[in-house]
């Protein structure tokens, strides 16, 4: 009996509160703009915040009530969603290209030299704080999978001590890029099929010792490029994508293999 | 009257909820980046504190105490505060949309704010009458608002300043600032006794 009274009281209070709330929600119902509701339905509902708004509801609201808000802000939904939103709003869809994460390092465990050995795989962030990680190269991937843990879409994994992006599963939300303490992950357009997968600003001599696949800044790519798109600055080659035609000459010329060509991989 | 002023002074300055009792630290750290959002949060907390005291004080004294189940206080209060805040949110959305928009995300956040639960329980524990309890919670809310506004102002200045050494940038200097602000509020201890005692 002693236990029954408090249980009943709490249950009764809960019921009354619940009934009151239901009633209030019915009585004081505010009709939501139809457009907001239908856009909200189309949005993925992950509430990841990658669009820059506080969740999907907020973005849907901003789209309808704000002015000049990009319909392609949601990287999860991609171009398909942008078109769907634009159709609901009755505006032209923004030109948006699908984006994808790319790891700017090729330092797999056979290529890179270790400066020290860690007994346990910690997190990259922790390892980075201890003299910049276990690798000789201060810029390279630590391979402990902070990005893997961060990825909500299971699109990145550690293979042979190096983070590898599954380009089909990746939606380009950029959460992994924030998680990487070395800032190795870049979000760029899927059409950029050739890129320099190295961030080492060390001199060529040092890079060569540290990693077999790093950019040593030799400049062969720069001299072979017919479109003047590749430039070596601070011991690291950079591609100017306004000029690049994706011909792949630089990839062939690169001695260390620091330039990645994804077109090729797809063909073979 | 003197009693009520004493209660208000004490809870705003001496026993400030955030700075000397360390309640509601989450919004204190989280929502204090900008002055206007800090003010919004402070006002919303004050509002909810008073409202939940008005609701919970009678329930404790006319329902829980007569039945001898005062120990269910925590559970029942959480239930009531949560549903009350929801109700307020629905009502604001309908009748005062402008206020709803400015309080925005803060209202549902406050539902789980420990400072609100704490003020309702303290009102009971300290044996306040209904009127005293209402003023105590208003004071607690104003104290919270004061702490938020002061801290937000400091943080905005800190963000602009280039003098912060690199290792202290961001969270570390924020925590140090909070502790110094808290220390400075210790200077108020004894002020109520000094004025009214």
Interface residues (C-beta under 8 A of the other chain):
Chain A: X5 X6 X9 X10 X13 X14 X17 X18 X20 X21 X24 X25 X28 X29 X30 X54
Chain B: X59 X63 X64 X67 X69 X72 X75 X76 X79 X80 X83 X86 X87 X90 X91 X93 X94 X95 X97 X105
